[in-house]
Amino acid sequence: MASPFAARLRKKFAAVGFGVRSTATQADASVPTITSGTGIPSASEANGSVYMRTDGTDGDDSLYVRIAGSWVAHKGETA
């Protein structure tokens, strides 16, 4: 059963993608994003951005992080 907290916020956080600001005045170009999609990410997002690949085949190609201006696959383990 989902927690009451998760149930209360689920609809409010559903979005195509969203940014995470560290301050109210942070410039849009430097705001890390959280997005998902198929294939290897190609968008030029801010460093620290996270991309969840919906067609990944294992823990090595399902999650990407933007580091130093490049998308880097997070190497993980499958359960």
C-alpha positions in Angstrom: 0.0 0.0 0.0 1.3 3.4 -0.9 2.1 5.8 1.9 -0.4 8.7 2.5 2.5 11.1 1.6 3.0 9.5 -1.8 -0.7 9.4 -2.6 -1.1 13.0 -1.7 1.7 14.2 -3.9 1.5 11.8 -6.9 -0.8 13.9 -9.1 1.0 17.2 -8.2 4.4 15.9 -9.4 3.3 14.1 -12.6 5.0 16.0 -15.4 6.9 15.6 -18.7 10.1 16.6 -16.9 11.0 19.0 -14.2 13.9 21.1 -12.9 15.4 21.2 -9.4 16.4 24.7 -8.3 18.9 25.3 -5.5 17.6 28.9 -5.1 14.6 30.9 -6.3 16.8 33.0 -8.5 18.9 30.3 -10.1 19.2 30.8 -13.9 17.2 28.4 -16.0 20.3 27.3 -18.0 21.9 26.0 -14.8 18.9 24.1 -13.4 19.4 20.3 -13.4 16.4 18.4 -14.9 14.9 15.0 -14.4 13.5 13.5 -17.6 12.8 10.1 -19.2 12.5 8.7 -22.7 13.7 6.1 -25.2 17.3 5.9 -26.5 20.4 7.6 -25.4 19.8 11.2 -24.2 21.0 13.9 -26.5 19.5 17.1 -25.1 21.9 19.7 -23.8 20.8 19.9 -20.2 22.6 21.4 -17.2 25.2 19.4 -15.4 23.6 17.2 -12.6 20.6 16.4 -14.8 19.2 12.8 -14.7 17.7 10.9 -17.6 15.8 7.6 -17.0 15.9 5.5 -20.2 12.6 3.6 -20.6 14.0 1.1 -23.1 17.2 0.3 -21.2 18.0 -3.4 -21.2 20.0 -3.6 -17.9 21.5 -1.6 -15.1 24.3 -0.3 -17.3 22.1 1.6 -19.8 19.0 2.6 -17.9 20.2 5.7 -16.0 22.2 8.6 -17.3 23.7 11.6 -15.5 24.9 14.8 -17.1 28.6 15.4 -16.0 31.0 18.0 -17.4 28.7 18.7 -20.4 28.3 15.0 -21.4 25.7 12.3 -20.7 27.3 9.4 -18.8 25.6 6.1 -18.2 25.4 5.2 -14.6 26.9 1.7 -14.2 24.7 -0.4 -12.0 23.6 -3.9 -11.2 20.5 -5.7 -12.1 18.5 -7.4 -9.4 
